[in-house]
Amino acid sequence: MRINKIILYPDDSTPEINKNQLFSFIKEKLKIKVELRDDFIETNSEKVTQVFSELRVHDLKKKFIYNPHQESDYEFEKKLNDYTKQKQNEIFYEGFKMQKKFSSFLPDNENTLSVLSIIITNKLICTFDENDYRFHARAILLGNPTIISTSGIIEGPAKPKKFYLDMMTNFSQISESEIEKKYQGEFLTYHDLRLPQILEGYIMQAISFIETGEEFCENDFCRIFNSHWQKDLIDLNVIESKLCPKHKKLFFNLD
């Protein structure tokens, strides 16, 4: 493998990710040297807060424009960091520019292809799609560092079609929480206990990208498949938890 070490930065605001389970998965299952670091955002709090204030997306239907530095925005983000440790994050941030900024915070000897840094955050990252000319929530941004958004995992892949139909036709009579209860288990929710298994799949996708240059697997039965639906994400990572022959060979040297 090109990668000889992974540095994992867990999100301390989301204990359900179970950082020790992820550490063991990388070390014991994937047999890759791994180092568990402190929360990246907390460790680089002052610099990262400045980045968030610059990269907040105000209009999902317009291309991103940098936010000029204002002390009020910085203070807002400081308070927001504390708030989103307890509540879900509903503010979008420009993902690719965040990734570039985070890369500059890495030590030079770790900003290489042989050392993969994986940053897990509850911040809601998004990227602009030129096809429909709007921003979309993303679960993962591949590269070094790889950024995995727990909020993006919840908000990115689509929920069941019937859920959206119920939201449109019954919203005036039934609360959103009641509709969510109706479909409980069919999609991920904030602080979901299935997050560690979902994150395992995204960690393998991050490794595969560095090793092969391929963003995802085309086989829809492989954990590294690009799941657009919550059901697929859950089926592939929680229920089936399988890899295609190509990726079995990549991770486990199987013939």
Short mmCIF file of the C-alpha atoms (twelve columns), coordinates in Angstrom:
data_MODEL
# 
_entry.id   MODEL 
# 
loop_
_atom_site.group_PDB 
_atom_site.id 
_atom_site.type_symbol 
_atom_site.label_atom_id 
_atom_site.label_alt_id 
_atom_site.label_comp_id 
_atom_site.label_asym_id 
_atom_site.label_seq_id 
_atom_site.Cartn_x 
_atom_site.Cartn_y 
_atom_site.Cartn_z 
_atom_site.pdbx_PDB_model_num 
ATOM 1   C CA . MET A 1   0.000   0.000   0.000   1 
ATOM 2   C CA . ARG A 2   1.044   3.594   -0.643  1 
ATOM 3   C CA . ILE A 3   -0.360  4.587   2.757   1 
ATOM 4   C CA . ASN A 4   1.761   3.465   5.701   1 
ATOM 5   C CA . LYS A 5   -0.019  5.445   8.416   1 
ATOM 6   C CA . ILE A 6   -3.401  6.991   9.134   1 
ATOM 7   C CA . ILE A 7   -3.906  9.863   11.555  1 
ATOM 8   C CA . LEU A 8   -7.484  9.898   12.787  1 
ATOM 9   C CA . TYR A 9   -8.980  13.098  14.182  1 
ATOM 10  C CA . PRO A 10  -12.367 12.171  15.723  1 
ATOM 11  C CA . ASP A 11  -15.178 14.576  16.460  1 
ATOM 12  C CA . ASP A 12  -15.487 14.780  20.243  1 
ATOM 13  C CA . SER A 13  -18.929 16.409  19.985  1 
ATOM 14  C CA . THR A 14  -20.337 13.163  18.554  1 
ATOM 15  C CA . PRO A 15  -19.426 10.366  20.993  1 
ATOM 16  C CA . GLU A 16  -21.573 7.901   19.020  1 
ATOM 17  C CA . ILE A 17  -18.833 7.661   16.393  1 
ATOM 18  C CA . ASN A 18  -16.944 5.489   18.926  1 
ATOM 19  C CA . LYS A 19  -13.373 6.569   18.158  1 
ATOM 20  C CA . ASN A 20  -11.870 3.503   19.828  1 
ATOM 21  C CA . GLN A 21  -13.903 1.209   17.586  1 
ATOM 22  C CA . LEU A 22  -12.691 3.094   14.508  1 
ATOM 23  C CA . PHE A 23  -9.102  2.939   15.779  1 
ATOM 24  C CA . SER A 24  -9.374  -0.837  16.242  1 
ATOM 25  C CA . PHE A 25  -11.010 -1.263  12.832  1 
ATOM 26  C CA . ILE A 26  -8.117  0.459   11.060  1 
ATOM 27  C CA . LYS A 27  -5.420  -1.247  13.133  1 
ATOM 28  C CA . GLU A 28  -6.809  -4.768  13.541  1 
ATOM 29  C CA . LYS A 29  -9.046  -5.221  10.508  1 
ATOM 30  C CA . LEU A 30  -7.265  -3.175  7.840   1 
ATOM 31  C CA . LYS A 31  -3.790  -3.762  9.349   1 
ATOM 32  C CA . ILE A 32  -2.700  -0.158  8.846   1 
ATOM 33  C CA . LYS A 33  -0.700  1.773   11.416  1 
ATOM 34  C CA . VAL A 34  -2.997  4.361   12.969  1 
ATOM 35  C CA . GLU A 35  -2.594  7.225   15.421  1 
ATOM 36  C CA . LEU A 36  -5.548  8.674   17.303  1 
ATOM 37  C CA . ARG A 37  -5.310  12.439  17.727  1 
ATOM 38  C CA . ASP A 38  -7.437  14.997  19.552  1 
ATOM 39  C CA . ASP A 39  -10.390 16.675  17.841  1 
ATOM 40  C CA . PHE A 40  -8.918  18.669  14.902  1 
ATOM 41  C CA . ILE A 41  -11.319 21.589  15.319  1 
ATOM 42  C CA . GLU A 42  -10.724 21.854  19.063  1 
ATOM 43  C CA . THR A 43  -6.937  21.572  18.667  1 
ATOM 44  C CA . ASN A 44  -6.834  24.312  16.016  1 
ATOM 45  C CA . SER A 45  -9.745  26.244  17.477  1 
ATOM 46  C CA . GLU A 46  -8.662  29.814  16.736  1 
ATOM 47  C CA . LYS A 47  -7.546  29.184  13.140  1 
ATOM 48  C CA . VAL A 48  -10.466 26.885  12.340  1 
ATOM 49  C CA . THR A 49  -13.039 29.313  13.724  1 
ATOM 50  C CA . GLN A 50  -11.635 31.949  11.364  1 
ATOM 51  C CA . VAL A 51  -11.948 29.490  8.470   1 
ATOM 52  C CA . PHE A 52  -15.582 28.760  9.327   1 
ATOM 53  C CA . SER A 53  -16.425 32.465  9.457   1 
ATOM 54  C CA . GLU A 54  -14.913 32.911  5.973   1 
ATOM 55  C CA . LEU A 55  -16.483 29.810  4.388   1 
ATOM 56  C CA . ARG A 56  -20.075 29.986  5.579   1 
ATOM 57  C CA . VAL A 57  -22.468 29.527  2.639   1 
ATOM 58  C CA . HIS A 58  -25.292 32.071  2.732   1 
ATOM 59  C CA . ASP A 59  -27.123 31.139  -0.469  1 
ATOM 60  C CA . LEU A 60  -27.247 27.516  -1.682  1 
ATOM 61  C CA . LYS A 61  -28.244 28.620  -5.188  1 
ATOM 62  C CA . LYS A 62  -25.340 30.973  -5.827  1 
ATOM 63  C CA . LYS A 63  -21.647 30.316  -6.332  1 
ATOM 64  C CA . PHE A 64  -19.565 30.843  -3.249  1 
ATOM 65  C CA . ILE A 65  -18.103 34.231  -2.394  1 
ATOM 66  C CA . TYR A 66  -15.618 34.589  0.452   1 
ATOM 67  C CA . ASN A 67  -17.026 36.329  3.507   1 
ATOM 68  C CA . PRO A 68  -14.877 39.353  4.346   1 
ATOM 69  C CA . HIS A 69  -13.395 39.131  7.825   1 
ATOM 70  C CA . GLN A 70  -15.586 40.633  10.506  1 
ATOM 71  C CA . GLU A 71  -15.109 40.234  14.224  1 
ATOM 72  C CA . SER A 72  -18.856 39.668  14.650  1 
ATOM 73  C CA . ASP A 73  -18.711 36.628  12.310  1 
ATOM 74  C CA . TYR A 74  -15.761 35.229  14.229  1 
ATOM 75  C CA . GLU A 75  -17.585 35.592  17.544  1 
ATOM 76  C CA . PHE A 76  -20.701 34.034  16.023  1 
ATOM 77  C CA . GLU A 77  -18.719 30.966  14.958  1 
ATOM 78  C CA . LYS A 78  -17.145 30.636  18.405  1 
ATOM 79  C CA . LYS A 79  -20.587 30.514  19.978  1 
ATOM 80  C CA . LEU A 80  -21.840 28.211  17.237  1 
ATOM 81  C CA . ASN A 81  -19.041 25.718  17.909  1 
ATOM 82  C CA . ASP A 82  -20.248 25.403  21.484  1 
ATOM 83  C CA . TYR A 83  -23.896 25.234  20.426  1 
ATOM 84  C CA . THR A 84  -23.419 22.469  17.839  1 
ATOM 85  C CA . LYS A 85  -21.720 20.237  20.388  1 
ATOM 86  C CA . GLN A 86  -25.236 19.725  21.731  1 
ATOM 87  C CA . LYS A 87  -27.469 20.453  18.729  1 
ATOM 88  C CA . GLN A 88  -27.464 19.484  15.060  1 
ATOM 89  C CA . ASN A 89  -25.585 21.729  12.666  1 
ATOM 90  C CA . GLU A 90  -27.759 23.448  10.070  1 
ATOM 91  C CA . ILE A 91  -25.204 25.868  8.600   1 
ATOM 92  C CA . PHE A 92  -23.376 24.962  5.391   1 
ATOM 93  C CA . TYR A 93  -19.667 25.512  4.717   1 
ATOM 94  C CA . GLU A 94  -17.783 25.432  1.393   1 
ATOM 95  C CA . GLY A 95  -16.096 22.033  1.493   1 
ATOM 96  C CA . PHE A 96  -13.231 22.203  -0.999  1 
ATOM 97  C CA . LYS A 97  -11.932 25.488  0.351   1 
ATOM 98  C CA . MET A 98  -12.208 24.114  3.893   1 
ATOM 99  C CA . GLN A 99  -10.176 21.076  2.850   1 
ATOM 100 C CA . LYS A 100 -7.468  23.302  1.351   1 
ATOM 101 C CA . LYS A 101 -7.307  25.403  4.527   1 
ATOM 102 C CA . PHE A 102 -7.153  22.327  6.766   1 
ATOM 103 C CA . SER A 103 -4.357  20.908  4.617   1 
ATOM 104 C CA . SER A 104 -2.257  23.996  5.349   1 
ATOM 105 C CA . PHE A 105 -2.629  23.293  9.085   1 
ATOM 106 C CA . LEU A 106 -1.022  19.858  8.796   1 
ATOM 107 C CA . PRO A 107 2.707   19.465  9.562   1 
ATOM 108 C CA . ASP A 108 4.801   19.157  6.389   1 
ATOM 109 C CA . ASN A 109 6.006   15.655  7.288   1 
ATOM 110 C CA . GLU A 110 2.376   14.476  7.586   1 
ATOM 111 C CA . ASN A 111 1.040   16.221  4.485   1 
ATOM 112 C CA . THR A 112 2.161   13.409  2.177   1 
ATOM 113 C CA . LEU A 113 0.540   10.513  0.311   1 
ATOM 114 C CA . SER A 114 2.078   7.994   2.726   1 
ATOM 115 C CA . VAL A 115 0.330   9.584   5.717   1 
ATOM 116 C CA . LEU A 116 -3.429  9.969   5.404   1 
ATOM 117 C CA . SER A 117 -5.135  12.382  7.787   1 
ATOM 118 C CA . ILE A 118 -8.854  11.772  8.311   1 
ATOM 119 C CA . ILE A 119 -10.798 14.555  10.006  1 
ATOM 120 C CA . ILE A 120 -14.277 13.752  11.311  1 
ATOM 121 C CA . THR A 121 -16.489 16.745  12.039  1 
ATOM 122 C CA . ASN A 122 -20.132 17.537  12.716  1 
ATOM 123 C CA . LYS A 123 -19.889 20.624  10.467  1 
ATOM 124 C CA . LEU A 124 -22.179 20.453  7.446   1 
ATOM 125 C CA . ILE A 125 -19.923 20.644  4.390   1 
ATOM 126 C CA . CYS A 126 -21.169 21.205  0.864   1 
ATOM 127 C CA . THR A 127 -19.903 21.595  -2.691  1 
ATOM 128 C CA . PHE A 128 -21.354 23.460  -5.667  1 
ATOM 129 C CA . ASP A 129 -22.784 21.376  -8.513  1 
ATOM 130 C CA . GLU A 130 -22.549 23.050  -11.912 1 
ATOM 131 C CA . ASN A 131 -25.241 20.731  -13.316 1 
ATOM 132 C CA . ASP A 132 -28.108 22.035  -11.211 1 
ATOM 133 C CA . TYR A 133 -26.307 25.191  -10.103 1 
ATOM 134 C CA . ARG A 134 -26.657 24.757  -6.349  1 
ATOM 135 C CA . PHE A 135 -24.775 23.509  -3.309  1 
ATOM 136 C CA . HIS A 136 -25.315 19.983  -1.978  1 
ATOM 137 C CA . ALA A 137 -24.445 18.497  1.404   1 
ATOM 138 C CA . ARG A 138 -21.524 16.056  1.289   1 
ATOM 139 C CA . ALA A 139 -20.685 13.177  3.591   1 
ATOM 140 C CA . ILE A 140 -17.035 13.016  2.540   1 
ATOM 141 C CA . LEU A 141 -14.369 15.014  0.716   1 
ATOM 142 C CA . LEU A 142 -11.655 12.691  -0.532  1 
ATOM 143 C CA . GLY A 143 -7.960  13.569  -0.530  1 
ATOM 144 C CA . ASN A 144 -5.460  14.493  2.136   1 
ATOM 145 C CA . PRO A 145 -6.825  15.447  4.509   1 
ATOM 146 C CA . THR A 146 -10.043 13.548  4.008   1 
ATOM 147 C CA . ILE A 147 -12.957 15.300  5.709   1 
ATOM 148 C CA . ILE A 148 -15.924 13.200  6.824   1 
ATOM 149 C CA . SER A 149 -19.017 15.094  7.961   1 
ATOM 150 C CA . THR A 150 -21.348 13.260  10.340  1 
ATOM 151 C CA . SER A 151 -23.991 15.901  9.536   1 
ATOM 152 C CA . GLY A 152 -23.381 15.299  5.821   1 
ATOM 153 C CA . ILE A 153 -23.944 11.571  6.343   1 
ATOM 154 C CA . ILE A 154 -27.360 12.407  7.812   1 
ATOM 155 C CA . GLU A 155 -28.343 15.148  5.367   1 
ATOM 156 C CA . GLY A 156 -26.591 14.059  2.142   1 
ATOM 157 C CA . PRO A 157 -27.990 10.654  1.053   1 
ATOM 158 C CA . ALA A 158 -31.741 10.804  0.468   1 
ATOM 159 C CA . LYS A 159 -34.360 9.357   2.812   1 
ATOM 160 C CA . PRO A 160 -37.095 6.997   1.470   1 
ATOM 161 C CA . LYS A 161 -39.314 8.510   -1.218  1 
ATOM 162 C CA . LYS A 162 -42.406 7.811   0.900   1 
ATOM 163 C CA . PHE A 163 -40.916 9.946   3.683   1 
ATOM 164 C CA . TYR A 164 -40.762 13.008  1.413   1 
ATOM 165 C CA . LEU A 165 -44.259 12.268  0.084   1 
ATOM 166 C CA . ASP A 166 -45.590 12.174  3.654   1 
ATOM 167 C CA . MET A 167 -43.785 15.424  4.434   1 
ATOM 168 C CA . MET A 168 -45.458 17.133  1.469   1 
ATOM 169 C CA . THR A 169 -48.965 15.735  1.875   1 
ATOM 170 C CA . ASN A 170 -49.354 15.385  5.646   1 
ATOM 171 C CA . PHE A 171 -47.140 18.072  7.113   1 
ATOM 172 C CA . SER A 172 -50.064 20.271  8.119   1 
ATOM 173 C CA . GLN A 173 -51.714 17.407  10.027  1 
ATOM 174 C CA . ILE A 174 -48.711 15.444  11.352  1 
ATOM 175 C CA . SER A 175 -45.531 16.860  12.881  1 
ATOM 176 C CA . GLU A 176 -42.149 16.151  11.308  1 
ATOM 177 C CA . SER A 177 -41.111 14.130  14.383  1 
ATOM 178 C CA . GLU A 178 -44.178 11.897  13.987  1 
ATOM 179 C CA . ILE A 179 -43.369 11.304  10.325  1 
ATOM 180 C CA . GLU A 180 -39.775 10.464  11.274  1 
ATOM 181 C CA . LYS A 181 -41.037 7.937   13.834  1 
ATOM 182 C CA . LYS A 182 -43.082 6.264   11.108  1 
ATOM 183 C CA . TYR A 183 -39.872 5.542   9.183   1 
ATOM 184 C CA . GLN A 184 -37.641 4.927   12.205  1 
ATOM 185 C CA . GLY A 185 -34.628 2.785   11.347  1 
ATOM 186 C CA . GLU A 186 -34.911 3.383   7.597   1 
ATOM 187 C CA . PHE A 187 -32.534 6.336   7.678   1 
ATOM 188 C CA . LEU A 188 -29.797 7.682   9.920   1 
ATOM 189 C CA . THR A 189 -30.468 10.328  12.537  1 
ATOM 190 C CA . TYR A 190 -28.232 12.598  14.580  1 
ATOM 191 C CA . HIS A 191 -26.297 10.656  17.235  1 
ATOM 192 C CA . ASP A 192 -27.283 7.382   15.524  1 
ATOM 193 C CA . LEU A 193 -25.634 4.309   17.060  1 
ATOM 194 C CA . ARG A 194 -24.969 2.910   13.568  1 
ATOM 195 C CA . LEU A 195 -22.526 5.730   12.781  1 
ATOM 196 C CA . PRO A 196 -19.331 3.724   13.521  1 
ATOM 197 C CA . GLN A 197 -20.170 1.127   10.869  1 
ATOM 198 C CA . ILE A 198 -21.070 3.845   8.366   1 
ATOM 199 C CA . LEU A 199 -17.789 5.640   9.128   1 
ATOM 200 C CA . GLU A 200 -15.834 2.428   8.561   1 
ATOM 201 C CA . GLY A 201 -17.133 2.395   4.986   1 
ATOM 202 C CA . TYR A 202 -16.155 6.016   4.410   1 
ATOM 203 C CA . ILE A 203 -12.694 5.422   5.898   1 
ATOM 204 C CA . MET A 204 -12.174 2.561   3.425   1 
ATOM 205 C CA . GLN A 205 -13.348 4.842   0.624   1 
ATOM 206 C CA . ALA A 206 -10.765 7.448   1.687   1 
ATOM 207 C CA . ILE A 207 -7.987  4.833   1.658   1 
ATOM 208 C CA . SER A 208 -9.110  3.383   -1.666  1 
ATOM 209 C CA . PHE A 209 -9.050  6.831   -3.280  1 
ATOM 210 C CA . ILE A 210 -5.414  7.435   -2.277  1 
ATOM 211 C CA . GLU A 211 -4.410  3.942   -3.396  1 
ATOM 212 C CA . THR A 212 -6.299  3.747   -6.712  1 
ATOM 213 C CA . GLY A 213 -7.396  7.278   -7.601  1 
ATOM 214 C CA . GLU A 214 -10.996 6.048   -7.886  1 
ATOM 215 C CA . GLU A 215 -13.582 7.969   -5.897  1 
ATOM 216 C CA . PHE A 216 -15.931 5.044   -5.341  1 
ATOM 217 C CA . CYS A 217 -16.753 1.505   -6.468  1 
ATOM 218 C CA . GLU A 218 -19.168 0.907   -9.345  1 
ATOM 219 C CA . ASN A 219 -20.414 -2.332  -7.790  1 
ATOM 220 C CA . ASP A 220 -23.619 -1.611  -5.891  1 
ATOM 221 C CA . PHE A 221 -22.956 -4.452  -3.431  1 
ATOM 222 C CA . CYS A 222 -19.616 -3.017  -2.231  1 
ATOM 223 C CA . ARG A 223 -19.211 -0.828  0.864   1 
ATOM 224 C CA . ILE A 224 -17.304 1.695   -1.272  1 
ATOM 225 C CA . PHE A 225 -20.264 2.206   -3.630  1 
ATOM 226 C CA . ASN A 226 -21.447 5.821   -3.935  1 
ATOM 227 C CA . SER A 227 -24.734 5.565   -2.013  1 
ATOM 228 C CA . HIS A 228 -27.255 8.251   -2.919  1 
ATOM 229 C CA . TRP A 229 -29.936 6.770   -0.662  1 
ATOM 230 C CA . GLN A 230 -29.881 6.212   3.089   1 
ATOM 231 C CA . LYS A 231 -31.214 2.679   2.573   1 
ATOM 232 C CA . ASP A 232 -28.218 1.764   0.396   1 
ATOM 233 C CA . LEU A 233 -25.802 3.287   2.920   1 
ATOM 234 C CA . ILE A 234 -27.323 1.257   5.763   1 
ATOM 235 C CA . ASP A 235 -27.650 -1.967  3.755   1 
ATOM 236 C CA . LEU A 236 -24.044 -1.859  2.517   1 
ATOM 237 C CA . ASN A 237 -22.367 -0.902  5.795   1 
ATOM 238 C CA . VAL A 238 -24.604 -2.215  8.558   1 
ATOM 239 C CA . ILE A 239 -26.645 -5.129  7.185   1 
ATOM 240 C CA . GLU A 240 -24.437 -6.672  4.479   1 
ATOM 241 C CA . SER A 241 -21.028 -5.140  5.271   1 
ATOM 242 C CA . LYS A 242 -19.290 -6.620  2.231   1 
ATOM 243 C CA . LEU A 243 -16.626 -5.621  -0.266  1 
ATOM 244 C CA . CYS A 244 -16.370 -6.523  -3.946  1 
ATOM 245 C CA . PRO A 245 -13.501 -8.879  -4.968  1 
ATOM 246 C CA . LYS A 246 -11.392 -5.937  -6.169  1 
ATOM 247 C CA . HIS A 247 -11.542 -4.121  -2.852  1 
ATOM 248 C CA . LYS A 248 -11.171 -7.306  -0.822  1 
ATOM 249 C CA . LYS A 249 -7.866  -7.744  -2.597  1 
ATOM 250 C CA . LEU A 250 -6.877  -4.135  -1.968  1 
ATOM 251 C CA . PHE A 251 -7.540  -4.271  1.779   1 
ATOM 252 C CA . PHE A 252 -6.890  -7.890  2.656   1 
ATOM 253 C CA . ASN A 253 -4.496  -9.069  -0.078  1 
ATOM 254 C CA . LEU A 254 -6.923  -11.820 -1.097  1 
ATOM 255 C CA . ASP A 255 -6.496  -13.619 -4.414  1 
# 
